[in-house]
Amino acid sequence: MDFVIEENIIPKNNHSLWVEKYRPATMDKFIGSESVKETFLQFIKKDDIPHILLFGPAGTGKTSLAKLLTRGINCDMMYINASDQSRIEDVRVRIKDYACSAGFKPLKVIILDEADRLSRDAQGALRNMLETYSAHTRFILTCNYVEKMIEPISSRMQTFEIKPVSKKEVAIRLVEILTSEGVKFSQEDIVFIVNTYYPDIRKIINFAQQSTIDGKIKISKQNAVEVDMLNKLVELLKSPTKPGVFDEIRKMTAEFDSDSLETVYRYLFDKVEEFAKGKEALIIFELADSIYQQGLVIPKVRDITFLACIYKILKHLK
């Protein structure tokens, strides 16, 4: 199925996946910026919305917020994940067909998730639709990287940055979920999970469910050791001019086998904003190039390719 048309009803909380079961059903249950919530409640009160662009890190509630907004107003809603529909043909055909068709309610809203995955040509086609069908159709776009959106789209939308809430608020929410599920846990479990996957609330909830065995949180020692090493790696990259930093990372790399390196690359990508603020694009390029090189060498020497990548990253960070 290419897209999903949803009725604006509050779903029943009987989903087996915690991340869906505990997705906020009303605006007051949403954990996030109070100023953004107040603005959105005003939209709901007026029963109308402008074109909206939500941006911020993954797992901070952008999609949940978009769906809460559409449930609060009298509208038909279509949800599309742009990572699946990124070509210009998808915009011109699928989105256009829905935008210009007759609706059952006064307003139609199209939620375009991960809109920064759209090609520039597709964004150009979308720009024209924002104006052409604005009388009866609104667009809500979500993205992780607002700089990937072309300026003509950003200028036609009200833009809201969805910032991560504090670790304390995330921990409180996690405790509420575990308590509701009757899961036993320790304070150390909560600290470990939140510190490891913050600010991605989705990953935090998913990992907690994954680690629940026989009604209790059980975090494997191997997992804990690997995460500690990954966190230490990020901390070292935050101090690129520290004497001997490369040697420390080189010794640490000896603890990773060739299969674990895939996890390391993914972790560095997820945490790039923490240790490379303002240079994310350069670091992601080096990670991508190194991942490509990994496929060209035998497993026994992949640690050398990884260390070459680390050397380049440290040069950029300096």
TINUFI-543728 format. One record per residue (C-alpha): residue number from 1; chain; y, x, z. Coordinates in Angstrom, 2 decimals, always signed. Each point is the difference from the previous one (the first is absolute). Layout:
REM residues N
{semar=NUM&marpa=A&py=Y&px=X&pz=Z}
...
This chain:
REM residues 318
{semar=1&marpa=A&py=+0.00&px=+0.00&pz=+0.00}
{semar=2&marpa=A&py=+3.34&px=+1.44&pz=-1.00}
{semar=3&marpa=A&py=+2.14&px=-1.57&pz=+2.70}
{semar=4&marpa=A&py=-0.16&px=-2.37&pz=+2.94}
{semar=5&marpa=A&py=+1.98&px=-3.20&pz=+0.43}
{semar=6&marpa=A&py=+0.12&px=-0.94&pz=+3.67}
{semar=7&marpa=A&py=+0.93&px=-3.21&pz=+1.77}
{semar=8&marpa=A&py=+2.60&px=+0.45&pz=+2.71}
{semar=9&marpa=A&py=-2.18&px=-0.92&pz=+2.92}
{semar=10&marpa=A&py=-0.76&px=+1.97&pz=+3.14}
{semar=11&marpa=A&py=-3.54&px=+1.40&pz=-0.30}
{semar=12&marpa=A&py=-2.62&px=-0.60&pz=+2.64}
{semar=13&marpa=A&py=-0.82&px=+3.06&pz=+2.09}
{semar=14&marpa=A&py=-3.72&px=+0.12&pz=-0.78}
{semar=15&marpa=A&py=-0.03&px=+3.13&pz=-2.16}
{semar=16&marpa=A&py=-2.54&px=+2.70&pz=+0.83}
{semar=17&marpa=A&py=+2.47&px=+2.77&pz=-0.83}
{semar=18&marpa=A&py=+2.35&px=+0.54&pz=+2.93}
{semar=19&marpa=A&py=+2.85&px=+1.12&pz=-2.24}
{semar=20&marpa=A&py=-0.07&px=-3.46&pz=-1.65}
{semar=21&marpa=A&py=-0.98&px=-1.98&pz=+3.07}
{semar=22&marpa=A&py=+2.98&px=+1.34&pz=+1.94}
{semar=23&marpa=A&py=+2.52&px=+0.00&pz=-2.84}
{semar=24&marpa=A&py=+3.06&px=-1.78&pz=+1.47}
{semar=25&marpa=A&py=+0.08&px=-3.71&pz=-0.89}
{semar=26&marpa=A&py=+3.60&px=-0.62&pz=+1.07}
{semar=27&marpa=A&py=+3.17&px=+2.08&pz=-0.09}
{semar=28&marpa=A&py=+0.21&px=+0.26&pz=+3.79}
{semar=29&marpa=A&py=-3.43&px=+1.72&pz=+0.03}
{semar=30&marpa=A&py=+1.12&px=+2.68&pz=-2.44}
{semar=31&marpa=A&py=+0.49&px=+3.43&pz=+1.58}
{semar=32&marpa=A&py=+3.06&px=+1.56&pz=-1.58}
{semar=33&marpa=A&py=+3.78&px=+0.24&pz=-0.27}
{semar=34&marpa=A&py=+1.74&px=-2.84&pz=+1.82}
{semar=35&marpa=A&py=+2.95&px=+0.12&pz=-2.41}
{semar=36&marpa=A&py=-2.31&px=-0.43&pz=-3.01}
{semar=37&marpa=A&py=-1.81&px=-2.87&pz=+1.74}
{semar=38&marpa=A&py=+3.32&px=-1.70&pz=+0.79}
{semar=39&marpa=A&py=+1.11&px=+0.30&pz=-3.63}
{semar=40&marpa=A&py=-3.30&px=-1.41&pz=-1.25}
{semar=41&marpa=A&py=+0.16&px=-2.88&pz=+2.48}
{semar=42&marpa=A&py=+3.39&px=-0.87&pz=-1.51}
{semar=43&marpa=A&py=-1.61&px=-0.07&pz=-3.44}
{semar=44&marpa=A&py=-2.66&px=-2.35&pz=+1.36}
{semar=45&marpa=A&py=+2.63&px=-2.21&pz=+1.62}
{semar=46&marpa=A&py=+1.82&px=-0.33&pz=-3.34}
{semar=47&marpa=A&py=-3.32&px=-0.55&pz=-1.80}
{semar=48&marpa=A&py=+1.05&px=+2.53&pz=-2.63}
{semar=49&marpa=A&py=-0.27&px=+3.73&pz=-0.56}
{semar=50&marpa=A&py=+1.57&px=+2.63&pz=-2.26}
{semar=51&marpa=A&py=-2.00&px=+2.59&pz=-1.94}
{semar=52&marpa=A&py=-1.30&px=+2.39&pz=+2.68}
{semar=53&marpa=A&py=-1.20&px=+3.61&pz=-0.01}
{semar=54&marpa=A&py=-1.92&px=+1.20&pz=+3.07}
{semar=55&marpa=A&py=-0.72&px=+3.71&pz=+0.33}
{semar=56&marpa=A&py=-1.51&px=+2.27&pz=+2.63}
{semar=57&marpa=A&py=-3.18&px=+1.89&pz=+0.95}
{semar=58&marpa=A&py=-3.43&px=-1.49&pz=-0.64}
{semar=59&marpa=A&py=-1.38&px=-2.35&pz=+2.63}
{semar=60&marpa=A&py=+3.32&px=-0.97&pz=+1.60}
{semar=61&marpa=A&py=-0.19&px=-3.70&pz=-0.90}
{semar=62&marpa=A&py=+1.88&px=-0.37&pz=-3.29}
{semar=63&marpa=A&py=-2.58&px=-2.30&pz=-1.58}
{semar=64&marpa=A&py=-0.43&px=-2.03&pz=+3.19}
{semar=65&marpa=A&py=+3.77&px=-0.46&pz=+0.21}
{semar=66&marpa=A&py=+0.20&px=-1.13&pz=-3.64}
{semar=67&marpa=A&py=-2.75&px=-2.58&pz=+0.49}
{semar=68&marpa=A&py=+1.52&px=-1.26&pz=+3.26}
{semar=69&marpa=A&py=+3.27&px=-0.57&pz=-1.82}
{semar=70&marpa=A&py=-1.62&px=-2.02&pz=-2.78}
{semar=71&marpa=A&py=-1.91&px=-2.12&pz=+2.50}
{semar=72&marpa=A&py=+3.25&px=-0.85&pz=+1.72}
{semar=73&marpa=A&py=+1.69&px=-1.51&pz=-3.07}
{semar=74&marpa=A&py=-0.94&px=-2.81&pz=-2.37}
{semar=75&marpa=A&py=-1.37&px=+1.97&pz=-2.93}
{semar=76&marpa=A&py=-2.97&px=+0.80&pz=-2.20}
{semar=77&marpa=A&py=-1.08&px=+3.61&pz=+0.34}
{semar=78&marpa=A&py=-1.88&px=+2.46&pz=-2.19}
{semar=79&marpa=A&py=-1.20&px=+3.34&pz=+1.34}
{semar=80&marpa=A&py=-0.55&px=+2.99&pz=-2.31}
{semar=81&marpa=A&py=-1.02&px=+3.54&pz=+0.90}
{semar=82&marpa=A&py=+1.90&px=+2.24&pz=-2.39}
{semar=83&marpa=A&py=-2.59&px=+2.78&pz=+0.32}
{semar=84&marpa=A&py=-2.32&px=-2.30&pz=-1.96}
{semar=85&marpa=A&py=+2.69&px=-1.40&pz=-2.32}
{semar=86&marpa=A&py=+2.25&px=+2.96&pz=-0.78}
{semar=87&marpa=A&py=+0.35&px=-0.20&pz=-3.78}
{semar=88&marpa=A&py=+2.91&px=-1.55&pz=-1.84}
{semar=89&marpa=A&py=-2.37&px=-2.57&pz=-1.55}
{semar=90&marpa=A&py=-0.92&px=-1.25&pz=+3.46}
{semar=91&marpa=A&py=+3.65&px=-0.60&pz=+0.84}
{semar=92&marpa=A&py=+0.88&px=-1.60&pz=-3.30}
{semar=93&marpa=A&py=-3.02&px=-2.28&pz=-0.16}
{semar=94&marpa=A&py=-1.37&px=-0.82&pz=+3.45}
{semar=95&marpa=A&py=+3.20&px=+0.10&pz=+2.02}
{semar=96&marpa=A&py=+2.12&px=-1.56&pz=-2.73}
{semar=97&marpa=A&py=-2.47&px=-2.86&pz=-0.54}
{semar=98&marpa=A&py=+0.16&px=-0.91&pz=+3.67}
{semar=99&marpa=A&py=+3.76&px=+0.50&pz=+0.33}
{semar=100&marpa=A&py=+0.88&px=-2.30&pz=-2.90}
{semar=101&marpa=A&py=-2.60&px=-2.71&pz=+0.65}
{semar=102&marpa=A&py=+0.70&px=-3.25&pz=+1.84}
{semar=103&marpa=A&py=-0.72&px=+0.07&pz=+3.73}
{semar=104&marpa=A&py=-1.01&px=-2.61&pz=+2.53}
{semar=105&marpa=A&py=+2.71&px=+0.98&pz=+2.47}
{semar=106&marpa=A&py=+3.74&px=+0.73&pz=-0.29}
{semar=107&marpa=A&py=-0.51&px=+3.76&pz=-0.01}
{semar=108&marpa=A&py=-2.60&px=+2.49&pz=-1.20}
{semar=109&marpa=A&py=-0.39&px=+3.41&pz=+1.62}
{semar=110&marpa=A&py=-1.84&px=+2.97&pz=-1.48}
{semar=111&marpa=A&py=-1.08&px=+2.69&pz=+2.49}
{semar=112&marpa=A&py=-0.46&px=+3.26&pz=-1.89}
{semar=113&marpa=A&py=-1.78&px=+2.36&pz=+2.38}
{semar=114&marpa=A&py=+0.16&px=+3.78&pz=-0.51}
{semar=115&marpa=A&py=+2.70&px=-0.45&pz=-2.62}
{semar=116&marpa=A&py=+0.64&px=+3.75&pz=-0.11}
{semar=117&marpa=A&py=-3.29&px=+0.23&pz=-1.95}
{semar=118&marpa=A&py=+1.60&px=-1.81&pz=-2.94}
{semar=119&marpa=A&py=+0.77&px=+2.12&pz=-3.05}
{semar=120&marpa=A&py=+3.67&px=+0.44&pz=-0.89}
{semar=121&marpa=A&py=-0.48&px=-2.23&pz=-3.05}
{semar=122&marpa=A&py=-1.55&px=-2.70&pz=+2.18}
{semar=123&marpa=A&py=+2.90&px=+0.30&pz=+2.44}
{semar=124&marpa=A&py=+2.39&px=-0.38&pz=-2.92}
{semar=125&marpa=A&py=-1.70&px=-3.23&pz=-1.05}
{semar=126&marpa=A&py=+0.09&px=-1.23&pz=+3.59}
{semar=127&marpa=A&py=+3.73&px=+0.70&pz=+0.25}
{semar=128&marpa=A&py=+0.72&px=-2.54&pz=-2.74}
{semar=129&marpa=A&py=-2.17&px=-2.63&pz=+1.68}
{semar=130&marpa=A&py=+1.92&px=+0.33&pz=+3.27}
{semar=131&marpa=A&py=+3.03&px=-1.51&pz=-1.73}
{semar=132&marpa=A&py=-1.63&px=-2.22&pz=-2.63}
{semar=133&marpa=A&py=-2.09&px=-2.07&pz=+2.42}
{semar=134&marpa=A&py=+2.12&px=+0.26&pz=+3.16}
{semar=135&marpa=A&py=+0.86&px=-3.73&pz=+0.02}
{semar=136&marpa=A&py=-3.49&px=-0.97&pz=+1.16}
{semar=137&marpa=A&py=-1.91&px=+3.26&pz=+0.54}
{semar=138&marpa=A&py=+0.47&px=+2.74&pz=+2.60}
{semar=139&marpa=A&py=-1.66&px=+3.40&pz=+0.22}
{semar=140&marpa=A&py=-1.04&px=+1.86&pz=+3.13}
{semar=141&marpa=A&py=-0.91&px=+3.62&pz=-0.75}
{semar=142&marpa=A&py=-1.64&px=+2.38&pz=+2.47}
{semar=143&marpa=A&py=-0.28&px=+3.76&pz=-0.44}
{semar=144&marpa=A&py=-0.61&px=+3.19&pz=+1.96}
{semar=145&marpa=A&py=+2.48&px=+2.11&pz=-1.97}
{semar=146&marpa=A&py=+3.22&px=-1.78&pz=-0.90}
{semar=147&marpa=A&py=+1.17&px=+3.00&pz=-2.03}
{semar=148&marpa=A&py=-2.69&px=-0.86&pz=-2.56}
{semar=149&marpa=A&py=+1.71&px=-3.32&pz=-0.74}
{semar=150&marpa=A&py=+2.55&px=+0.09&pz=-2.82}
{semar=151&marpa=A&py=+3.60&px=-0.59&pz=+1.10}
{semar=152&marpa=A&py=+0.49&px=-3.19&pz=-2.09}
{semar=153&marpa=A&py=-2.73&px=-1.66&pz=+2.07}
{semar=154&marpa=A&py=+1.21&px=+1.27&pz=+3.38}
{semar=155&marpa=A&py=+3.56&px=-1.15&pz=-0.76}
{semar=156&marpa=A&py=-1.19&px=-3.54&pz=-0.77}
{semar=157&marpa=A&py=-1.87&px=-0.43&pz=+3.28}
{semar=158&marpa=A&py=+0.77&px=-0.09&pz=+3.69}
{semar=159&marpa=A&py=-1.70&px=+3.13&pz=+1.34}
{semar=160&marpa=A&py=-1.55&px=+0.30&pz=+3.46}
{semar=161&marpa=A&py=-1.56&px=+3.13&pz=+1.49}
{semar=162&marpa=A&py=-3.02&px=-0.85&pz=+2.13}
{semar=163&marpa=A&py=-0.11&px=+2.79&pz=+2.56}
{semar=164&marpa=A&py=-3.04&px=+0.73&pz=+2.18}
{semar=165&marpa=A&py=+0.15&px=-1.52&pz=+3.46}
{semar=166&marpa=A&py=-0.48&px=+2.26&pz=+3.03}
{semar=167&marpa=A&py=-3.41&px=+1.33&pz=+0.98}
{semar=168&marpa=A&py=+0.30&px=-1.99&pz=+3.22}
{semar=169&marpa=A&py=+0.35&px=-3.30&pz=-1.88}
{semar=170&marpa=A&py=-2.93&px=+0.89&pz=-2.25}
{semar=171&marpa=A&py=-2.13&px=+0.90&pz=+3.03}
{semar=172&marpa=A&py=+0.86&px=-3.30&pz=+1.70}
{semar=173&marpa=A&py=-1.03&px=-1.90&pz=-3.14}
{semar=174&marpa=A&py=-3.27&px=+1.94&pz=-0.23}
{semar=175&marpa=A&py=-0.80&px=-0.76&pz=+3.64}
{semar=176&marpa=A&py=+0.66&px=-3.70&pz=-0.67}
{semar=177&marpa=A&py=-2.45&px=+0.02&pz=-2.91}
{semar=178&marpa=A&py=-2.73&px=+1.86&pz=+1.89}
{semar=179&marpa=A&py=+0.41&px=-2.26&pz=+3.01}
{semar=180&marpa=A&py=-0.21&px=-3.09&pz=-2.21}
{semar=181&marpa=A&py=-3.20&px=+1.34&pz=-1.56}
{semar=182&marpa=A&py=-1.48&px=+0.79&pz=+3.42}
{semar=183&marpa=A&py=-0.24&px=+3.72&pz=-0.77}
{semar=184&marpa=A&py=-0.09&px=+2.54&pz=+2.83}
{semar=185&marpa=A&py=+2.23&px=+3.04&pz=-0.41}
{semar=186&marpa=A&py=+1.71&px=+2.78&pz=+1.91}
{semar=187&marpa=A&py=+3.61&px=+1.13&pz=-0.04}
{semar=188&marpa=A&py=-1.17&px=+3.19&pz=-1.72}
{semar=189&marpa=A&py=-1.51&px=-2.07&pz=-2.82}
{semar=190&marpa=A&py=+3.30&px=-1.77&pz=-0.63}
{semar=191&marpa=A&py=+2.02&px=+3.23&pz=+0.08}
{semar=192&marpa=A&py=-2.42&px=+1.70&pz=-2.40}
{semar=193&marpa=A&py=-0.03&px=-2.83&pz=-2.56}
{semar=194&marpa=A&py=+3.77&px=-0.60&pz=+0.03}
{semar=195&marpa=A&py=+0.93&px=+3.70&pz=-0.15}
{semar=196&marpa=A&py=-2.46&px=+0.62&pz=-2.82}
{semar=197&marpa=A&py=+0.97&px=-2.79&pz=-2.38}
{semar=198&marpa=A&py=+3.60&px=-0.87&pz=+0.97}
{semar=199&marpa=A&py=+2.10&px=-1.42&pz=-1.66}
{semar=200&marpa=A&py=-2.65&px=-1.76&pz=-2.13}
{semar=201&marpa=A&py=-0.83&px=-3.06&pz=+2.11}
{semar=202&marpa=A&py=-2.58&px=-1.12&pz=-2.55}
{semar=203&marpa=A&py=-1.95&px=+3.25&pz=+0.38}
{semar=204&marpa=A&py=+0.29&px=-0.19&pz=+3.79}
{semar=205&marpa=A&py=-1.55&px=-3.47&pz=+0.10}
{semar=206&marpa=A&py=-2.68&px=+0.87&pz=-2.57}
{semar=207&marpa=A&py=-1.01&px=+3.17&pz=+1.86}
{semar=208&marpa=A&py=-0.19&px=-1.88&pz=+3.30}
{semar=209&marpa=A&py=-2.34&px=-2.56&pz=-1.54}
{semar=210&marpa=A&py=-2.05&px=+2.75&pz=-1.66}
{semar=211&marpa=A&py=-0.35&px=+1.80&pz=+3.36}
{semar=212&marpa=A&py=-1.11&px=-3.12&pz=+1.90}
{semar=213&marpa=A&py=-3.73&px=+0.19&pz=+0.75}
{semar=214&marpa=A&py=-1.77&px=-2.44&pz=+2.33}
{semar=215&marpa=A&py=+3.33&px=-1.33&pz=+1.28}
{semar=216&marpa=A&py=+1.49&px=+3.37&pz=+0.86}
{semar=217&marpa=A&py=+2.24&px=+2.56&pz=-1.72}
{semar=218&marpa=A&py=-2.11&px=+3.07&pz=-0.78}
{semar=219&marpa=A&py=+1.78&px=+2.86&pz=-1.72}
{semar=220&marpa=A&py=-2.42&px=+2.69&pz=-1.16}
{semar=221&marpa=A&py=+0.62&px=+3.54&pz=+1.22}
{semar=222&marpa=A&py=-0.16&px=+1.31&pz=-3.56}
{semar=223&marpa=A&py=+2.66&px=-2.46&pz=-1.09}
{semar=224&marpa=A&py=+2.18&px=+0.94&pz=+2.96}
{semar=225&marpa=A&py=-0.30&px=+3.71&pz=-0.75}
{semar=226&marpa=A&py=+0.81&px=-0.49&pz=-3.69}
{semar=227&marpa=A&py=+3.06&px=-2.13&pz=+0.79}
{semar=228&marpa=A&py=+1.25&px=+2.54&pz=+2.55}
{semar=229&marpa=A&py=-0.25&px=+2.70&pz=-2.66}
{semar=230&marpa=A&py=+1.81&px=-2.15&pz=-2.55}
{semar=231&marpa=A&py=+2.79&px=-0.71&pz=+2.46}
{semar=232&marpa=A&py=+0.27&px=+3.72&pz=+0.79}
{semar=233&marpa=A&py=+0.22&px=+0.77&pz=-3.74}
{semar=234&marpa=A&py=+2.95&px=-2.39&pz=-0.39}
{semar=235&marpa=A&py=+1.71&px=+1.51&pz=+3.06}
{semar=236&marpa=A&py=-0.37&px=+3.50&pz=-1.49}
{semar=237&marpa=A&py=+1.51&px=-1.16&pz=-3.29}
{semar=238&marpa=A&py=+3.01&px=-1.27&pz=+1.94}
{semar=239&marpa=A&py=+0.74&px=+3.65&pz=+0.92}
{semar=240&marpa=A&py=-0.32&px=+1.80&pz=-3.36}
{semar=241&marpa=A&py=+2.06&px=+3.00&pz=+1.15}
{semar=242&marpa=A&py=-2.08&px=+0.58&pz=+3.14}
{semar=243&marpa=A&py=-1.51&px=+3.52&pz=-0.05}
{semar=244&marpa=A&py=-3.70&px=-0.06&pz=-0.87}
{semar=245&marpa=A&py=-0.06&px=-3.70&pz=-0.93}
{semar=246&marpa=A&py=-2.00&px=+0.62&pz=-3.18}
{semar=247&marpa=A&py=-2.60&px=+2.05&pz=+1.87}
{semar=248&marpa=A&py=-0.40&px=-2.79&pz=+2.57}
{semar=249&marpa=A&py=-0.61&px=-2.51&pz=-2.77}
{semar=250&marpa=A&py=-2.40&px=+2.40&pz=-1.76}
{semar=251&marpa=A&py=-2.12&px=+0.32&pz=+3.15}
{semar=252&marpa=A&py=+0.07&px=-3.76&pz=+0.48}
{semar=253&marpa=A&py=-1.16&px=-0.57&pz=-3.57}
{semar=254&marpa=A&py=-3.24&px=+1.81&pz=+0.80}
{semar=255&marpa=A&py=-0.92&px=-3.01&pz=+2.16}
{semar=256&marpa=A&py=+0.17&px=-2.39&pz=-2.96}
{semar=257&marpa=A&py=-2.93&px=-0.24&pz=-2.40}
{semar=258&marpa=A&py=+0.55&px=-0.76&pz=-3.70}
{semar=259&marpa=A&py=-0.66&px=-3.73&pz=+0.55}
{semar=260&marpa=A&py=+2.61&px=-0.18&pz=+2.79}
{semar=261&marpa=A&py=+2.75&px=+1.39&pz=-2.23}
{semar=262&marpa=A&py=+0.31&px=-3.37&pz=-1.73}
{semar=263&marpa=A&py=+0.94&px=-1.51&pz=+3.36}
{semar=264&marpa=A&py=+2.49&px=+2.82&pz=+0.62}
{semar=265&marpa=A&py=+1.77&px=-0.60&pz=-3.32}
{semar=266&marpa=A&py=+0.21&px=-3.72&pz=+0.68}
{semar=267&marpa=A&py=+1.33&px=+0.60&pz=+3.52}
{semar=268&marpa=A&py=+2.71&px=+2.37&pz=-1.25}
{semar=269&marpa=A&py=+1.01&px=-2.58&pz=-2.60}
{semar=270&marpa=A&py=+0.21&px=-2.77&pz=+2.63}
{semar=271&marpa=A&py=+2.05&px=+2.20&pz=+2.35}
{semar=272&marpa=A&py=+2.22&px=+1.68&pz=-2.62}
{semar=273&marpa=A&py=+3.17&px=-1.68&pz=+1.32}
{semar=274&marpa=A&py=-0.62&px=+1.50&pz=+3.43}
{semar=275&marpa=A&py=-0.09&px=+3.66&pz=-1.03}
{semar=276&marpa=A&py=+1.84&px=+0.02&pz=-3.34}
{semar=277&marpa=A&py=+2.92&px=-2.43&pz=+0.29}
{semar=278&marpa=A&py=+2.09&px=+0.22&pz=-3.16}
{semar=279&marpa=A&py=-2.62&px=+2.06&pz=-1.84}
{semar=280&marpa=A&py=-2.77&px=-2.58&pz=-0.23}
{semar=281&marpa=A&py=-0.19&px=+0.06&pz=-3.81}
{semar=282&marpa=A&py=-0.48&px=+3.79&pz=-0.11}
{semar=283&marpa=A&py=-2.74&px=-0.08&pz=+2.62}
{semar=284&marpa=A&py=-1.82&px=-2.92&pz=-1.63}
{semar=285&marpa=A&py=+0.08&px=+1.89&pz=-3.31}
{semar=286&marpa=A&py=-1.59&px=+3.06&pz=+1.63}
{semar=287&marpa=A&py=-2.66&px=-2.15&pz=+1.69}
{semar=288&marpa=A&py=-0.83&px=-1.74&pz=-3.30}
{semar=289&marpa=A&py=-0.20&px=+3.30&pz=-1.87}
{semar=290&marpa=A&py=-2.29&px=+1.49&pz=+2.65}
{semar=291&marpa=A&py=-2.27&px=-3.06&pz=-0.02}
{semar=292&marpa=A&py=-0.32&px=+0.42&pz=-3.76}
{semar=293&marpa=A&py=-0.85&px=+3.70&pz=+0.44}
{semar=294&marpa=A&py=-2.66&px=-0.91&pz=+2.57}
{semar=295&marpa=A&py=-1.99&px=-1.69&pz=-2.75}
{semar=296&marpa=A&py=-0.08&px=+3.21&pz=-2.03}
{semar=297&marpa=A&py=-1.50&px=+2.31&pz=+2.63}
{semar=298&marpa=A&py=-3.33&px=+0.12&pz=+1.83}
{semar=299&marpa=A&py=-0.08&px=-1.51&pz=+3.53}
{semar=300&marpa=A&py=-0.40&px=+3.37&pz=+1.75}
{semar=301&marpa=A&py=+3.46&px=+1.20&pz=-1.05}
{semar=302&marpa=A&py=+1.99&px=-3.25&pz=+0.27}
{semar=303&marpa=A&py=+1.53&px=+1.24&pz=+3.24}
{semar=304&marpa=A&py=+1.73&px=+2.74&pz=-2.03}
{semar=305&marpa=A&py=+1.55&px=-2.60&pz=-2.30}
{semar=306&marpa=A&py=+1.12&px=-1.99&pz=+3.04}
{semar=307&marpa=A&py=+1.62&px=+3.04&pz=+1.63}
{semar=308&marpa=A&py=+1.85&px=+0.76&pz=-3.24}
{semar=309&marpa=A&py=+1.38&px=-3.52&pz=+0.19}
{semar=310&marpa=A&py=+1.05&px=+0.52&pz=+3.63}
{semar=311&marpa=A&py=+1.79&px=+3.24&pz=-0.98}
{semar=312&marpa=A&py=+2.00&px=-1.87&pz=-2.66}
{semar=313&marpa=A&py=+0.82&px=-2.82&pz=+2.43}
{semar=314&marpa=A&py=+1.28&px=+2.49&pz=+2.61}
{semar=315&marpa=A&py=+2.24&px=+1.61&pz=-2.64}
{semar=316&marpa=A&py=+1.51&px=-3.38&pz=-0.85}
{semar=317&marpa=A&py=+0.53&px=-0.86&pz=+3.67}
{semar=318&marpa=A&py=+1.73&px=+3.30&pz=+0.71}
